[in-house]
Every structure is written in C-alpha cells, then in structure tokens.
Amino acid sequence: MEDYEERKSWSVKNENIHEELSELMEITEEEKNLLADLKDVAEEQADAMTDDFYGRLMAHENTAEYFEGLDTDNHDFVAPWFVDLFGGTYDAEYVADRLEIGHVHVRIGLPVRYPLSMIDVIMEHGEEVVEESPEPEKAMSAFQKLLSLDIAIFNQAYEDRQLEHLAELVGGERLARRLLTGGASK
C-alpha cells in the first residue's frame, strides 16, 4: 500500500472556509460595494425571483414533495437568501448562514442536484438586478463570484455531512477521506 497523502485543504472547516474562498475567488472591496449598492433593487426583484423559483420546484413532482406542508407563498426562505447576495458583507457569519441552509437541505434528504439545478433562476434575476448598476459589467462579474461562492459553500455543507457520516461508520475522518478518494484500495 502506498503512503496516503493528506491535503492541507482538508483541515479547513466550517466558517473557516470563508477566508480560503475569499482569497481564492478574489472578491474585492469594490465588488462588494457594487453589490451592496444594489441591495434595494434586489429586494424589489426578490418576489419575482421567488415566484419563479418555487414555481419551477412545485411543477416537478420529485421536488414538490419536499414542500408538502410548507407555505411557499410566505417567501421566508429564498427571498432573504437572494437579497443577501447583494448584502456587501461576505464574512464568516455569512458563510455560517449559508452552511446552515445547506445542512437543512441535507437533513431533509434533498439531493444536491435539485438546488444546483435552480441556479439559472437565481442568475436570471440577479442579471436583472445588476443591469441597474452604473457599472453593470463589473457588477455582473461580482454577482457571478458571489453566486459561485454560495455554490461552493452549499456543496461544502453536503460534503461535510457526507464525510461526517462516513467517519462515524468507519471510525475516523482520515479513513473516511481515504475511502472517498479511493486511497484505501491502493
């Protein structure tokens, strides 16, 4: 069996991914400010985005079942998430909130393919918001980075839970990582 190499990235967990991803994605203060200046526009767009978002989910049998018994007309879930993309503050608390959203999806058993398949709805409405910027091209670039950040955080929530459960089953995170990467079969 070859030596198994651990990766530095594996030690970055929870809200600590904020610093790593912010550095990796090179989100500038100018970009944060461009998005923050659009927050009011995002609030105006949030209801239309939410209607489209839930409209698609409710029209699909396999996604609609996750909303049985919930009041999706309330817009308490998706609208604030969308508006926060234009909040201008993307710190450890922001990451923790986004991780919690991901963990809720994991707890209810929602396959990751469903939330990721909704990104085009978010993008479409985000594009409408950034068109109101005095610098729409820069604002669009910033919005794309923030949406990518959210997707990365969201995926992290799924990965965290998968790793946590596998580590419980096999007796430790190191062995779980070896199994996930195929390192245990070498």
C-alpha positions in Angstrom: 0.0 0.0 0.0 1.4 3.4 -1.0 1.6 6.2 1.6 -1.6 8.1 1.8 -1.1 11.9 1.4 -3.3 14.2 3.4 -4.2 17.6 1.9 -4.0 21.0 3.7 -7.4 21.9 2.3 -9.0 19.1 4.4 -8.2 21.0 7.6 -10.3 24.0 6.5 -13.7 23.5 8.0 -17.0 25.3 8.8 -16.9 29.1 8.8 -13.1 29.0 8.2 -13.7 28.3 4.6 -14.6 32.0 4.3 -11.0 33.2 4.3 -9.9 30.5 2.0 -12.6 31.0 -0.6 -12.5 34.8 -0.4 -8.8 34.7 -1.2 -9.3 32.1 -3.9 -12.1 34.0 -5.6 -10.5 37.4 -5.3 -13.7 39.2 -4.3 -12.6 42.9 -4.0 -14.0 45.6 -1.8 -15.1 47.4 -4.9 -17.1 44.4 -6.0 -18.7 44.1 -2.5 -19.6 47.8 -2.7 -21.1 47.4 -6.2 -23.3 44.6 -4.9 -24.3 46.4 -1.7 -25.4 49.4 -3.7 -27.9 47.1 -5.5 -29.5 45.7 -2.4 -32.7 47.8 -2.7 -33.0 46.7 -6.3 -32.6 43.0 -5.2 -35.3 43.5 -2.6 -37.6 44.7 -5.4 -36.7 41.7 -7.5 -36.9 39.1 -4.7 -40.6 38.4 -5.0 -40.5 37.7 -8.8 -37.4 35.6 -8.3 -39.1 33.6 -5.5 -42.2 33.1 -7.6 -40.2 31.7 -10.5 -38.0 29.6 -8.1 -41.0 28.0 -6.3 -43.0 27.8 -9.5 -40.4 25.5 -11.1 -39.9 23.4 -7.9 -43.6 22.9 -7.4 -44.2 21.9 -11.0 -41.8 19.0 -10.6 -43.1 16.0 -8.7 -39.8 15.0 -7.2 -39.0 18.4 -5.8 -42.6 19.4 -4.8 -42.7 16.6 -2.3 -40.1 18.4 -0.2 -42.5 21.3 0.3 -45.6 19.4 1.4 -47.0 21.2 4.5 -44.8 24.3 3.9 -46.2 27.8 3.0 -44.1 28.7 0.0 -46.1 31.9 -0.6 -44.5 33.2 2.6 -41.1 33.7 0.8 -39.3 33.4 4.1 -36.7 31.1 2.7 -35.4 32.1 -0.7 -36.1 35.8 -0.9 -33.8 36.8 2.0 -31.1 34.4 0.6 -31.3 36.2 -2.7 -31.2 39.7 -1.2 -28.2 38.7 0.9 -26.2 38.0 -2.3 -26.3 41.8 -2.6 -25.5 42.5 1.1 -21.9 43.5 0.6 -20.7 41.6 3.6 -19.5 38.1 3.0 -17.7 37.2 6.2 -17.6 34.2 8.4 -21.2 34.8 9.6 -22.4 34.9 6.0 -20.6 31.6 5.4 -22.1 30.1 8.6 -25.6 31.1 7.5 -25.1 29.6 4.0 -23.7 26.4 5.5 -26.8 26.1 7.7 -29.0 26.4 4.7 -27.1 23.6 3.1 -27.2 21.5 6.2 -31.0 21.9 6.3 -31.2 20.6 2.8 -29.0 17.7 3.8 -31.2 16.9 6.9 -34.4 16.8 4.8 -32.6 14.5 2.3 -32.8 16.8 -0.6 -30.4 15.6 -3.4 -27.8 18.3 -4.2 -28.8 18.2 -7.9 -32.1 19.9 -7.1 -30.8 23.1 -5.5 -27.9 23.3 -8.0 -30.4 23.0 -10.9 -32.1 26.2 -9.7 -29.0 28.4 -10.1 -30.2 29.6 -13.5 -33.3 31.1 -11.9 -31.1 33.0 -9.4 -28.7 34.0 -12.2 -31.6 35.3 -14.4 -33.0 37.5 -11.7 -29.5 38.6 -10.5 -28.8 39.8 -14.0 -31.9 42.0 -13.9 -30.6 43.5 -10.6 -27.1 44.2 -11.9 -28.4 45.9 -15.0 -29.4 48.7 -12.7 -25.8 49.3 -11.6 -23.9 52.3 -13.1 -21.2 49.7 -13.9 -23.3 46.6 -15.0 -20.3 44.6 -16.3 -18.4 44.9 -13.1 -21.5 44.3 -11.1 -22.2 41.1 -13.1 -18.7 39.8 -12.5 -19.1 40.5 -8.8 -22.5 38.8 -8.8 -21.1 35.7 -10.6 -18.4 35.4 -8.0 -20.8 35.7 -5.1 -23.1 33.1 -6.6 -20.1 30.8 -7.2 -19.1 31.4 -3.5 -22.6 30.3 -2.4 -22.5 27.3 -4.6 -19.1 26.3 -3.1 -20.4 26.8 0.4 -23.5 24.9 -0.4 -21.5 22.0 -1.7 -19.3 22.2 1.4 -22.4 21.6 3.5 -23.1 18.4 1.6 -19.5 17.3 1.7 -19.3 18.0 5.5 -22.3 15.8 6.2 -21.2 13.0 3.9 -17.7 13.0 5.5 -19.2 13.2 9.0 -21.5 10.2 8.4 -18.8 8.1 6.7 -16.3 8.9 9.5 -18.8 7.7 12.1 -19.3 4.5 10.2 -15.6 3.7 9.6 -14.2 5.1 12.9 -12.5 8.3 11.8 -12.2 11.1 9.3 -8.8 10.1 7.9 -10.1 6.6 6.9 -13.3 8.2 5.6 -11.2 10.5 3.4 -9.1 7.6 2.2 -12.3 5.8 1.2 -13.8 8.8 -0.6 -10.6 9.4 -2.6 -10.0 5.7 -3.3 -6.9 5.7 -1.2 -8.0 2.8 0.9 -7.9 0.5 -2.1 -4.3 1.1 -3.0 
